[in-house]
Amino acid sequence: MLFVELALIRWAGANVVHLSYFSNFILLGSFLGIGIGFLIPAARGQWLKRWTPIPLALLVVFVRAYPVQVRQSSSEVIYFTAVKTTGLPQWVTLPAIFLLTALIMAGIGKITADLFRQLASLDAYRYDLLGSITGSISFAVLSWLRAPSVVWGVIAAVALLILGGRRNSLLYGVPLTAMVAALFLESSTAGISWSPYYKIQLEASPTTTRTYFISANGVPHQSTAPLPVLLRENSPYRQAYEQTPRNPHKRVLVIGAGNGNDVAVALANGAQRVDAVEIDPRLQEIGARLHPAKPYDDPRVHAYINDGRAFLERTNAKYDLIILALPDSLTLVSGASNLRLESYLFTRQAFEAARDHLTPDGAFAMYNYYRKSWLVDRFAGDLEDLYGHAPCMTTYKRNAAVLVAGMTPGDQSCKQIWQPSGPVPAAATDDHPFPYLLHRTIPTIYLGALGAILLVTLLSVRLAGVRIRSTVRYTDMFLLGAAFMLLETKNVIGFALYFGTTWLVNALVFFGVLVSVLAAVEVRRRLRRVNLLLLQLLLFGSLAVAWLVPVQSVLSLPFAARLAAAIALAFAPIFCANLIFSDRLALAPDPTSAFGANLLGALTGGALEYLALVTGYQALLLIVAMLYLGACIAMHFTGRGPDGGMTRTPKETVAVKT
């Protein structure tokens, strides 16, 4: 289940541009499907198991036949999307993908649920977690190897064929073969490769001003150019140097070095050392191999594959010039959050960290196609506050702009000084890292999608024949699932800030979460009885500590101490919460239905994550605490007494033991 879910999030986001910014669309569909698969009674829904590969093949073939590029416009939030629209209308594609995802995961969920019923609840959950860890590690390894999508499809197909058994070999084999064939055609297309973040498409340029064009997830992303073109008069690449004439430019840091254009320009301007930081190894490889100026071959260049904010937090070096070079937002950190890869580069604290790494006469520069004038005002306003004077601003077509700020007014020489075009939006912060969101609000595009998901969820549960009244007794499990999903998301965000938004950090966090849950299950399996009140006190105590400890105090620690603090703050509440969950699951009259209710709760938690757009991420801990409090109260009415003991009839107790 987890492997297919992760693969769908990556692959669908690479082919349907909108999903690159709304990847928990797939996550929520997955939780809906798995939850329904677990809630359907054992004697029903066998057709789901027989037809499981068909919606998977339909989804892959559908997306391959109608890849979607949208021009997403909104006055509330900025999307860096395609310059043209292709494929079926958005209102057709997105519901179709959501429903097909739910069907795929419902089939796999039903297979899992029927196996779940054959074992004692904690034994089943233990194997489920071991499988989840295996799926997570497998996909992380494939990301590290940059395996093409056909490899993901082959692994999923083999696993499903084994689960389907000999009786379903033909019924499973035909659609799975079609799926693998479609992915093979994609993977064998000239110029297509995969990085840990994107599907990369490389095309030779027919013009003399560019040598190659690079697209990421279907969106034009970068292009390599000869050095004379990069150094043409009025080129944006020259502005940082021309507008800081007193700067020696000996030590230069380029964040978002990509294919090497900015690195080549830095060398041409006499840099003696260039630290080139790029988060995507594939983009750096393309530049090293194909850039006409060969900047990465120069011994003065030191390349780092890392998150730019993480590099700033770890290095002690001082620079004459720091450049944020076109760090575009083309995907989210994970399928469980709204944090984009470079969001932490554009917070007030990130700009402050960059300033602290400048020499006394140094300068900071940033440029991009900002799309909206209010976004330029937000960034320029931050620079004015931090440096004490307005930065230089050079504008180009399509709302492109270059901002340059010297340490003092004498360290910059401007043709034009930034002046706000209107009210300057508040700065993005590490707690509210949404630079592309104009106001603290949930955009209507998200509200509409979440409303549709809620409606589909209610209809799907009814159509699946699940009796909602029968699941009321598992209200506590539902709330535990919502709280856990929100807590997991908060931890993913926290580790992204502390250690970078790289795929490796993200994979390690998910691995750590699963190991913490497995540890809780193993502890509960070895206990005859648990003190529920003590566990609840430990849970709320650990949440209180995580709430009270300032983020900046953790960020200021040395790496080893920061890692220890982050692990303690993140995984202590997860361990306590899952001891409570494991105890409740072990004592549930119908563990499979209880687990299904928990999964639907996780879907709700995934939707509640959007509240961070209003409150910031730290406030999510308060919502987590309220959900856990609701679950603890519900336990007193759904199977647990106030003394922490069982409140079942002897008949129910025998059924559980059986």
QUIRA-V287992 format. One record per helix or strand of 2 or more residues. SS is the DSSP state (alpha for helix, beta for strand). FROM is the first residue (numbers start at 1). TO is the last residue. If there is no record, write none. Layout:
{{SS;FROM;TO} {SS;FROM;TO}}
This chain:
{{alpha;2;15} {alpha;17;20} {alpha;24;39} {alpha;46;50} {alpha;52;65} {beta;68;69} {alpha;90;116} {alpha;121;145} {alpha;149;164} {alpha;166;187} {beta;192;194} {beta;199;204} {beta;212;216} {beta;219;224} {alpha;227;230} {alpha;236;242} {beta;251;255} {alpha;261;268} {beta;273;278} {alpha;281;290} {alpha;295;297} {beta;301;305} {alpha;308;314} {beta;319;325} {alpha;343;345} {alpha;348;356} {beta;358;369} {alpha;373;387} {beta;392;395} {beta;400;406} {alpha;409;411} {alpha;444;463} {alpha;468;499} {alpha;503;525} {alpha;532;548} {alpha;551;555} {alpha;559;587} {alpha;591;615} {alpha;620;635} {alpha;650;657}}
